């Protein structure tokens, strides 16, 4: 969780022109990440709690807010940071950026800029796993705003009809971009209720309690691996930052944000460890995470940009005159 938090803080700073997560803004600092980022700050327990029970052979799809999922699945933070910085040594050669990081070697099929698009991709991957008889499952993270889009129903329906090995994880941060989700969503506990209407067992959990997420995910994943078909985990969490890294989120009630900060999953985990006499170990873990991400930033800052001719690679020709 603290690796994800350190990564998001560093990435946010780089997109704002050199504001350090441990210091002040640097006058005239270079904006090293071109364009805003969708951060998962505050939602770390969901990614960590679920991915703790996955293997490299298991497949995962993410959302436009996917840095945490990618790190939790085992991707290299330095290569991720290089991708954010647009460097040639990034996962996509510096051409994909924040929303398109993928690492097939750890089963990370990629983030996605289209709301809900990761669900049918994960279902397709799960169907492929079943056809080939592979000992693996697929997992799809999605936000609460996704449950109101058609692909949500289509993906769950297909997964249930064919009893596919897939876990759907609703990362319910209660807001869709800049609008509260509740007034736009009919029904109580809509993600769980809609899954159950299709016969898919669903479990709701406090998404800020890392151990609760881990235990719920463990049970559901065991059931899926045993051949019981799809499952859904509905994790209630909170997005501590704005929709993007340059959004101050002034549309939020300050009292709501203050309460959310008290329920920060990292604060809660730290307090639990301190109560068990493990405060120094927790502090050491946090220091190591900060050092690791600082090194990733240094690596990305020094890495070369793609050569101009790279603009002509990874391009599919659809034929002369295809646009006319």
N, C-alpha and C positions, 0 to 999 in steps of 0.2 A: 504493500500500500504506500509506503513512504517513497519507494522508487518511483511509482506513478506520480505522486504528488510533487516530488522534486523535478521530474521531467516536465510536468505541466507548468509549474512555476517558471522554470527556465525557458520553456517555449513561449510562454506568455510574455516574459521580459524581452525576449528576442524579437517578438512581433510588435513591441511597443517602442523600440528604439533604445534598447540597452538598460532598461530598468531592472536592476538586480533584485532577486527575491530576498536577498539579505542586505540590500543597500538602497541607495538613492539613484535617481535617474542621472545619466551622464549627458551633459550638454552636447547637443549635436551628434549623439551616438547613432551609429548605423542601425537601420532596421534590417536585421539579418534574416528574418522570415517575411517574405513578401506576401502580404495579404493576411486577413484575420484567421484565427484558429478557433476551432470548436473544442473547448476544454472539458475534461471530465472531473475537474476538481470538486471533491465532496462525494464522489460516487465510487471511490476506490474499493470499498469493501465488496461491492457486487462483482467486479472483475476478479479480484483476488480470491474471493470465496468460491466462485464457480471454477475458475481455471486451476485452482489447487488440485482438482480431481480429474484433470484432463491429461492425456498423454500427447506426445508429439504427433502421433498418428491420427488423433482426433481432429476434426475440421471445425473451423470457426469463421463466422461472418460477423461483421461489426457495423457500426453506424458512422455518420459523419463525426461523431464524438468518440473516436475509436482508439486514441493513444493508449488508454489504460488497458483495454482488452488486448491490444497487440503486445504490450509489455508483459502482461500477466500470462500470455500464451507462450512467452519465451523468446520474443524477438530481441535483437541487440539494440540497446538504447542509443549507441553511437551511430549505427547505420540509420536508425530512425531520425536522429537529430540531423544527420547529413541530408536526409531526404527533405526535411522541413526547411533546411538552409538552401535547398536547390543544388546540392553538390553531386558530382559524378559518382561518388562512392555511396550514395543513398540507395535504399532498397529498390527504387524505381529509376535509378540513374539521375535523380534530381528533377525528374519531369512529372512525377505524380503528385508530390506534395503531401500535405497532412491527411487528406481524405482518401488516399489511394495506396497506403502502405500495405504491402502483402509480403509474407514470408512463408512460402509453401513448405519449407524444411521443418517448420514447427506447426504446420497445419493451419496457419493464418491465411485464409483465402482473400482477405482484404476488407478494408473499410468501404463505405459507400456513401456518396453524397445525396442519394435519393432516399427519402424517407420510406421505410418498409422494404426497400429493394433487397436487403440482405436475407429476408425470410425465405422467399422462393429459391434463392441461390443455395441456402443451407439445406432446404428440402430436396433440391436436386442432387446436392452432394450426398445427402443421407440415402437417397434412392440408389445412387451409384454404389455406395458402400454395401447396401443390402443385396443388390444384384450380384456384386462381386464376392459376396460372402466375407467381407473384411471385418476384422475384430476392431471396430472403431465406431464412434458416433459423431454426429454433427451438432453444433451449438450455434444458435443465432441470438445475438443481443439486439434489442430494439427498444425505443423509447415509448412512453405512453401515448405520444401523439400518433404513433404508427397504427394503433389499434383501430383508428377510424378510417383507415384506407383499405381499399379492396384487397390488395395482396396479402394482408394479414389473414383474412378469412380463407382466401384461396390456398395459402401455404398450410394453414392448420388443417383444413379439410383434406388436402392431398396427403399430408403426413399421417392423418388418422385413418383414412381409407386403406392405405398401404402399410400401416403399422410400422412407420419408419423410425430408425434410431436417431431421434433428434430432440434436443432440449431447447425450448423457446424461453428466453430470459427477458422479461419486461423490466427494463431499468426505469422505473416510474419516478421521475423527478418532479412530477406535478406541474410541469410547465412545457409548453410547445413554443419554442423560439421565445417570443416575448409575451405570450398569452397564457393565462392559467388554463390547464387542460380540463378541469372539472366541468366548467360551464358548457364546454363543447362536446362532452362525452356522456351519452345516455346510459343509465344503469349504474348500479352499485358494483364496485370492484370489477369494473368492466373487463379487464384483461382476463382475470380468472373466470368470470362468469361466461364469457364468450367461448373460452376454451372448453369449459365443462359442458356447455350446450352441444359441443361437437363430440363429447365423450372423452375428452382429453383431461386427465387428472391435473389439477393445478394447486399450487401451494403459495400462500402469501407469507412474506417474511419481512422483518425490519431490515432494510437494505443497508443500514448504517452499522449494524451489529455483525461484525466480520464472522464471528464463530457461528452465529445463527444462520447466516447465508451459507457458510461452508457446510453445516450439518444438513440443511435442507437440500442443497445441491448434491451432496454426497448420496443421500437416499434416492433422489430422483434419477441421478446418473446410474446408480446401481440397478434400478428398475429398468432403465432403458437398455443397459448392457445385457440384461437378462432376457431381452426380447419382448418387453411389455409394450413397446410402441412409444409414441411421443409423450412428452410431459411439458408442463409450463411452470416456470418459477416467476412469481410476481414480487419483485423487490422494491419496497418503498424507500426512496432516498431523496436527496436534495442536491440541486446543482448550485454550488456556492458562487459561481461566476456568472457573468452575463452570457447571452447566447453565443457571442464570439469574444475573442480576447480583447477587443477594443470597445466592448459594450459595457458601460458602467452599471447597467441594470438598475437604473434609477426608478424604474417602474415597479420595483418591489417594495413591499412594506418593510421599513427598517426593523420593526419588532419581529417580523417573520425571519428576517436574515439573522438577527441576533440569537434567536432561539435555535436556528439551524446551526450556527457556529458552535453552540453548546453540544449539539448532537453530531458534530464532525466525527466521522468514523475513526480517524487517526487519533483524535483526542480521547475518544472512548476506549480505544485499544491501549493507548499509552497509560490511561488511568487504571485499567484492569491489570496491566503488567506491573505497574508501580505498587498496586495493592497486594500483589503476589511477591513483592520483594525483587522484582526484575527491572526496576527503573533504569539502572545503569546499562543493562543489556539493551533495553529499548532505545536509550539515548545513543548507544554505539551503532545500532542498526540505522538510526536516522542520520548519524554523521557519515556512515559509509555510503548511504544512498545519495547524500548531497555531494560527496566526493566523486562518486561514480558519474553522476549527471554533469557535474562541473567538467569532468574529463571528457564527457561526450560533447559538451559545448565547445571545448577547446579543439577537439578533433574535427568537429564540423566547421568551425571557423577557419581552420588551416587547410581543409580539404579543397581540392581544385573544383572549379565549375566545369560543367560538361563542355566539350569542344563544340564549336558551331555546327559541325557536320552531324552531331548527335541528333539534331532536330529532324534529320531525315531517316533515322532508325526508329524501329517500333511503330512504323506507319504502314497501314494496309492500303494498297491501291485498289480502288473500286472501278478502275477502268476509265479510259479517256472519254470525256464528254458525259460522264455520269451525272454531273450537276446541271446539265442543260435540259 
